[in-house]
Amino acid sequence: MSAHHMMGIQAPTDKELTTLLVYLQRYAQIPLNKATAKELDTPAGRAFSETCSQCHALPDPAQHIAADWPGVVLRMKHNMVALGKPAPAPSTLDAIEAYLQKYAKPSGKGGA
C-alpha cells in the first residue's frame, strides 16, 4: 500500500493540505483556558459552561468580537436541536450570549 492510499482513500495533495491548514488556522475553535477564565462561577458563566460543554470544549470568548457571538449562539442552538438535544431556554441563551460578549475580542481587531 502506498503512502498516498489508505483503505482505498487517496491522501490529500500538498495543495489540498495547505488549503485545509489555512482553513483550520482561521476557523478552528480556540478552547477556553479554564485556569485564566473569568466568572465561570457566576450564573452566566455556569450557563455557558454547562450548556456548551455538552457538545464540545468551551470556546474562548476572545476568538470573536461581541457582534459575532449572537450568530454563533443561534447556530449552536440549531446544532443542538439537529442532534436531538433539547434547546436551551431563551434565558439560558441570553446568559450565554452575555457572558461571551463580555469577554469577546475588542471590536477593533475584527471577527473570525
LINNORPE-V154171 format. One record per residue. PHI is phi as a letter, one per 40 degrees, with the letter a starting at -180 (none if undefined). BURIAL is + if it has 9 or more other C-alpha atoms within 8 Angstrom, else -. D_CENTER is the distance of its C-alpha to the mean C-alpha in whole Angstrom. Layout:
phi->PHI burial->BURIAL d_center->D_CENTER
phi->PHI burial->BURIAL d_center->D_CENTER
This chain:
phi->none burial->- d_center->37
phi->c burial->- d_center->36
phi->c burial->- d_center->33
phi->c burial->- d_center->32
phi->b burial->+ d_center->32
phi->b burial->+ d_center->30
phi->f burial->- d_center->31
phi->g burial->- d_center->32
phi->b burial->- d_center->29
phi->c burial->- d_center->29
phi->c burial->- d_center->27
phi->c burial->- d_center->26
phi->c burial->- d_center->28
phi->c burial->- d_center->27
phi->c burial->- d_center->26
phi->c burial->- d_center->24
phi->c burial->+ d_center->22
phi->c burial->- d_center->22
phi->c burial->- d_center->20
phi->c burial->- d_center->18
phi->c burial->- d_center->17
phi->c burial->- d_center->17
phi->c burial->+ d_center->15
phi->c burial->- d_center->12
phi->c burial->- d_center->13
phi->c burial->- d_center->12
phi->b burial->- d_center->9
phi->c burial->- d_center->8
phi->c burial->- d_center->5
phi->c burial->- d_center->7
phi->c burial->- d_center->8
phi->c burial->+ d_center->10
phi->c burial->- d_center->13
phi->c burial->- d_center->15
phi->c burial->- d_center->18
phi->b burial->- d_center->18
phi->c burial->- d_center->15
phi->b burial->- d_center->17
phi->f burial->- d_center->19
phi->c burial->+ d_center->17
phi->c burial->- d_center->20
phi->c burial->- d_center->20
phi->d burial->- d_center->20
phi->c burial->+ d_center->17
phi->c burial->+ d_center->15
phi->c burial->+ d_center->17
phi->d burial->+ d_center->15
phi->d burial->+ d_center->12
phi->c burial->+ d_center->12
phi->c burial->- d_center->14
phi->c burial->- d_center->12
phi->c burial->+ d_center->9
phi->c burial->+ d_center->10
phi->c burial->- d_center->12
phi->b burial->- d_center->10
phi->a burial->- d_center->8
phi->c burial->- d_center->8
phi->c burial->+ d_center->7
phi->c burial->+ d_center->5
phi->c burial->+ d_center->8
phi->d burial->+ d_center->9
phi->c burial->+ d_center->11
phi->c burial->+ d_center->9
phi->b burial->+ d_center->9
phi->c burial->+ d_center->13
phi->d burial->+ d_center->14
phi->c burial->- d_center->15
phi->c burial->+ d_center->12
phi->c burial->+ d_center->10
phi->d burial->+ d_center->12
phi->c burial->- d_center->11
phi->c burial->- d_center->8
phi->c burial->+ d_center->9
phi->c burial->- d_center->12
phi->c burial->- d_center->10
phi->c burial->- d_center->9
phi->c burial->+ d_center->12
phi->c burial->+ d_center->14
phi->c burial->- d_center->12
phi->c burial->+ d_center->13
phi->c burial->+ d_center->16
phi->c burial->- d_center->17
phi->c burial->- d_center->16
phi->g burial->- d_center->19
phi->c burial->- d_center->17
phi->c burial->- d_center->19
phi->c burial->- d_center->17
phi->c burial->- d_center->17
phi->c burial->- d_center->19
phi->d burial->- d_center->19
phi->c burial->- d_center->20
phi->c burial->+ d_center->17
phi->c burial->+ d_center->15
phi->c burial->- d_center->17
phi->c burial->+ d_center->16
phi->c burial->+ d_center->13
phi->c burial->+ d_center->13
phi->c burial->+ d_center->15
phi->c burial->+ d_center->14
phi->c burial->+ d_center->11
phi->c burial->+ d_center->14
phi->c burial->- d_center->16
phi->b burial->- d_center->14
phi->c burial->+ d_center->13
phi->c burial->+ d_center->14
phi->d burial->+ d_center->17
phi->c burial->+ d_center->18
phi->c burial->- d_center->21
phi->c burial->- d_center->18
phi->g burial->+ d_center->17
phi->b burial->+ d_center->13
phi->b burial->- d_center->11
